[in-house]
Amino acid sequence: MPKKIILAIVGVFLIIQLIPVDRNNPPVSEEWNPDREIKQIIQKSCYDCHSNKTKWPWYSYVAPVSWLVAHDVKEGREELNFTEMDRYSERRFKRKLRHALEEVYEKEMPLPIYVLMHPEAKVTDEEFTKLKNYLEKEYKIEWSPENEDHEEE
């Protein structure tokens, strides 16, 4: 590759680092507090995108990856935020939990790209069963892969 092309690529890479990215963690208004074991699963697998307690990894400071990470966190918080529980009625929260359970079962959440960088975030089959049983017991959320209705908000 000619030297000018390499310099141009490096120059563009350096310039895009100047584009600001919102990596703020807004204040926690009301945090969901399930039992300790469920909270640990949710924190390790969901909190970086679905709470106001995001841990911003080193790559979230390097464009263009930073743009994707910030976008995923923004969307995740808008969809379900475990630290802004005052935004949801009980009925709406139950729907969101049921939908989240379905997405975890289908391996859509945590996002596969996130699990690639954070393998510890993967929800094991045992953890999924614990989540499912807890939601059935505490919230009367019944779910099984056989009766998925793909209910949307």
HELIX and SHEET records of a PDB file:
HELIX    1   1 LYS A    3  ILE A   16  1                                  14    
HELIX    2   2 ARG A   36  SER A   45  1                                  10    
HELIX    3   3 TYR A   47  HIS A   50  1                                   4    
HELIX    4   4 TRP A   58  TYR A   61  5                                   4    
HELIX    5   5 VAL A   65  GLU A   79  1                                  15    
HELIX    6   6 MET A   85  ARG A   87  5                                   3    
HELIX    7   7 GLU A   90  TYR A  105  1                                  16    
HELIX    8   8 PRO A  112  MET A  117  1                                   6    
HELIX    9   9 PRO A  119  ALA A  121  5                                   3    
HELIX   10  10 ASP A  125  TYR A  139  1                                  15    
HELIX   11  11 PRO A  145  ASN A  147  5                                   3    
END                                                                             
